[in-house]
């Protein structure tokens, strides 16, 4: 019986460690977007709503050139942190860029697309865990 309890405890500790690692990666991505003057940066924990990812990160740029610049910065910082980019969509148009880092999906919007699609509302309610750029230290 102690062995079963011990195993469950170990899994919980491992899950907690992985969750903290993903959260640290979310913060790196958010900071990279902020470094390039992205606006309205928010991370939404969606792990309890979908199997697609644990976190979605949303941010806006002011133009296609700006969103591409934000994307480039995020890719650079993520690579330096050892994150593996699985897929990138929308870069050529620069209106809605999606970066897939397995546990994290990054959405970089042109303001018109963000307002029109309002993707965040699909994933957020009063119980949703969120993180804003102002919540991040340093």
ABEGO torsion letter per residue (X at the ends): XAAAAAAAAAAAAAAAAAAAAAAAAAAAAAAAAAAAGBBGBBBBBAAAABAABABBBBBBBABAAAAAAAAAAAAAAAAAAGBBBABBBGAAAGABBBBBAGABBBBBBBAAAAAAAGAAAAABBAABBBBBAAABBX
